[in-house]
Amino acid sequence: MTVSQRTALGAREVTKSFPGVRALDNVSFACRPGRVHALLGENGAGKSTLVRILTGDQSPDTGTVVVDDVEVALGSPREALAHGVVPVYQELTVLPEMTVLDNVMLGQEVRRRRWLDSRRQLDVVREALERVSLGEVSPTTLAGDLSLANQQLVEIARAVVRRSPVLILDEPSAVLSGDKLEALHDVVRTIAASGTAVVYITHLLEEVHELADDVTILRDGAVVSTGPVAKYDTDRIVREMVGRQVEQVFPDPPDHGAAVMLRVSSLVPRGSDAAPVDLDVRAGEIVGLAGLVGSGRSRFLRTLAGARKRATGTVELDGDTVKASINATIDAGVVLVPEERKRDGLVLDLTVSDNTTLTSLGAVSTWGLLRTQREENAFAEERERLDIKTAGPRQLTRQLSGGNQQKIVIAKWLQVSPRVLLLDEPTRGVDIGAKNEIYRIIRELAAEGMAIVIASSELAEVVGLAHRVLVFRDGAVVGEVGRNTESSEKIMHLALGTAS
Amino acid sequence: MSAATVARPGPSLSSLVRGGGAVWVVVAVMVVWLSAVRGGGFWSTGNLAALLSGAVVLGLVALGQHIVVLTGGIDLSVGSMVTLTSLLTAVLINGYPIRTVPVVVAIVLIGALMGGINGSLVSIAGLPPFIVTLGMLYLVSGVALTVSPTPDGRVTSALTGFATSTFGPVPAPFLVLLASVVVIWALLTRTAWGRHVFAVGGDQHAARAVGIGTTSVLMRAYVVSGTLAGLAGVLLAARTAIGSPTAGTGLELSAITAVVIGGTSLLGGRGSLLGTMGGVALLSLITNSITLLQFPSTLTDLIRGLIIIAAVAVFVVKRKE
């Protein structure tokens, strides 16, 4: 079979930056008609940003998008659709309050004169549902009543109806398994066989070999390599996704004590059916939690911090049981620096000083009245210790860079003199310089005897900081990896489920 | 992920609420109760005609509000738009029969134009609907007071005659409301625009992602609301015969009330026309029953408040955490 050299969809030297982060760096990429092109990379490698640019949801800073060999400027998803580029996003765009029929036909309604042609619409929808193995679902069901897997297939049915020259699937398999996954693969194969170019993003490496014709690997916003799938065995893919240059930035963590400070026994978050998780952390120890997005590490941390309800399990601090509520957990000295800093960690429109004392208002007030001077003193102390760069205590938190905002979150918790510090994605949206300072702070706190648990999608970070790393998959711990030169690849294999 | 698996309340009550039937149960209960305590008075031709005519202005305005709320917005300016259009109807016609038709047409267009201003500010400029229409509320009331600070103008007998004429027991203006309901129902359920209204209100980002032109969807919603307010203004002027600079005061809140107790979500994307019309019927019945039972009219607001809170507590789909 000869491969067409036309570019059905591609990017030419695309660069895109967000405040503090370069998400894409000079990325070029081409997907040919009739081929399934797997786009691979770690979390945060830039896949999602690339997809948003290819589908007109965001514009590149420099570089261009190519559709059918022609450079185009896509100002909105609508223009991308008009060019025949159809995305199926990772975040579902199924509307739960509308019927399956209305969802499938959304934006592509069949009309006769000005009115909807109900009969033709029904035929089209039935056929599309049949193709994605949802033949048994009634088109008049509310989409919100379907399982997540079926909602994903409804979304794909919507794309099937469009019969477009380019289809982008962003982790369509994340919520599918068994028959549904097979059905998805069949649909993708038929669509590609009919000449459509398919860009396929996935974390399941078996899928790559089963489905893809070509592979492109992204790392840190740049293309590492690209070529036909035959040249990529699982080891090469994992090696290129992980890279190895960053590890020497991290010195060994300080030695930790021998006594267990935090003991978590058979913890299961409410609403989860995963295996219970046990975890012991010693004073001064840094434990890393790795795993793909959705693997359950964040949920575990939030449950541990009391921010989510437990189904079962106990948490003990120095032998004393900690009750399952946020307040009891904070009082015991276990605090969480949350993943969504701007939503859960800070009140952005308060001053940096106000945010810092938010957890310790009792300590800075007399007879219930806040003492501004004491608040500002508390802030000045943290500013010095954490090297927070602000114009002054009265600056609005919103105006700070990501890294300095994160330092405010940490400062806020240091006010309650915690014993255990839990950090979820502590350096997301933080530039390199501030990242290294946050690493330094974490190491210093550990050296002072604090027990630290850190969850991150950035492998280099967990591996470099922690004494040992627990790997999560499907809500459970699937392995523990110590500090050595091969940790990254071992962790990636465990996280992906490709460990031998 | 967990957001997609939100537990729903029991199927029977919730489907009744979703379909908009719940509020009609309350309406039926009130009708039965009024028949029991004031049967003769309630079912008299005069009272029925008053009840139905009384529902027309609120019904038209609530129809427009219904669409705007479905898009996830709100239109606080409908009351003052009714005020201005009814006042202008009376002032511009001022008793000259020849002016009736052109003025009525112009007034409905003025309603559409005011809706268009709301629509452009919301959809093109991207301003929050609450603030935009609140501003329009004051702006339009201000214009009305400038046109005439006291009751003024006079409509022709053609209009007053229309307002009081009946087809069988049904007043003519009520037929205008019925026709409008049918047209809006067809637009919402039988056209792509109707689907897009639900989609934009349900999840604007998702709507954009499937290529829906959200700007024009929103624009049209506000234009329809304004047009219906214009029509309501004409019918109000026909009923009152003269124009008043405060005629429509408070209508926007009644319209929102009708929409909400009909089970439509103020967050957008979910609601039924049947429910909203049930809300209109309930509010009209409350007003009617206060007259009928000879309660002091000062109690109207108090009773209305109690009934709204009770209805919302029982029938509105509760938001889960």
Interface residues (C-beta under 8 A of the other chain):
Chain A: T55 D57 S76 P77 R78 L81 A82 P87 Y89 L92 T93 V94 L95 P96 E97 M98 D102 M105 L106 G107 Q108 E109 R111 R114 W115 L116 G144 L148 Q151 R158 V175 G271 G294
Chain B: M1 S2 A4 T5 V6 R190 T191 A192 R195 H196 F198 A199 G202 D203 H205 A206 A207 R208 A209 V210 G211 I212 G213 G269 R270
